[in-house]
Amino acid sequence: NAGVTQTPKFQVLKTGQSMTLQCAQDMNHEYMSWYRQDPGMGLRLIHYSVGAGITDQGEVPNGYNVSRSTTEDFPLRLLSAAPSQTSVYFCASSFRANSPLHFGNGTRLTVT
Amino acid sequence: AQKVTQAQTEISVVEKEDVTLDCVYETRDTTYYLFWYKQPPSGELVFLIRRNSFDEQNEISGRYSWNFQKSTSSFNFTITASQVVDSAVYFCALSGPNNNAGNMLTFGGGTRLMVKP
């Protein structure tokens, strides 16, 4: 099992550009989520999904879109990148509610 | 709303010292779960422990131990005889039925532990 796979590992964008962060898991987990990590603020939830076709907003959803067409994939889209979105992004999955999260290795995004 | 506070942003100790990382949480739920994760310098996030709100027994795993006290809403983490490999950022997190986010985790800000040889 590869676990949770995130691509790319690093990305530099210019303000206004769009891009998609990819996340895939091979553990048949229903729950998937995206977090961003900023210094001193821990990890904050952006969007989450409790199954294919079901998504909802987390704490900091503005500027991001998600979809969940399959159990395996949960891409995060930045519609128009802003410098405030410079961060490290983590995708995570879990078997069910309140189960330990399995994290991907993160994507370091810089927006100039 | 749920909240997790890790008041210690950075701790520096010398190898073999014991160190305790504090975690205080706020929740209106009677059923909830507490977690600790470790983020070493390589950047990945590693699950350490999960404890539910009905189990107040302390947990020991090798050099690691956790002290859960509902009376003070705390879930502290102690490393005994610290080693350089323990250097990492440690996150405390909370989940529960009323966080309005599918039981996703609410994280504290993290404590950076530096263990010097």
Contacts between the chains, C-beta under 8 A, distances in Angstrom:
chain1	res1	chain2	res2	distance
A	31	B	102	6.9
A	31	B	103	7.9
A	31	B	104	7.8
A	33	B	102	8.0
A	33	B	104	5.3
A	35	B	107	7.7
A	40	B	9	6.7
A	40	B	109	5.4
A	40	B	110	7.7
A	41	B	109	5.8
A	42	B	4	7.6
A	42	B	6	7.8
A	42	B	91	5.9
A	42	B	107	3.7
A	42	B	108	5.4
A	42	B	109	4.6
A	42	B	110	5.3
A	43	B	91	6.9
A	43	B	93	7.9
A	43	B	105	7.6
A	43	B	107	4.4
A	44	B	107	7.3
A	45	B	101	5.9
A	45	B	104	5.1
A	45	B	105	7.4
A	45	B	106	7.7
A	48	B	101	6.3
A	48	B	102	5.2
A	48	B	104	5.0
A	50	B	102	5.0
A	56	B	101	7.3
A	56	B	102	6.4
A	58	B	101	5.5
A	58	B	104	6.4
A	59	B	101	7.4
A	88	B	43	7.5
A	90	B	45	6.6
A	92	B	45	7.9
A	97	B	95	7.6
A	97	B	102	6.8
A	97	B	103	3.7
A	98	B	33	4.6
A	98	B	50	7.8
A	98	B	52	7.9
A	98	B	95	5.2
A	98	B	96	7.7
A	98	B	103	5.2
A	100	B	35	6.8
A	100	B	47	4.4
A	100	B	50	5.6
A	101	B	37	8.0
A	101	B	45	7.7
A	101	B	47	6.9
A	101	B	105	6.5
A	102	B	47	7.7
A	103	B	44	6.6
A	103	B	45	4.1
A	105	B	43	6.8
A	105	B	44	5.5
A	106	B	43	5.6
A	106	B	44	7.3
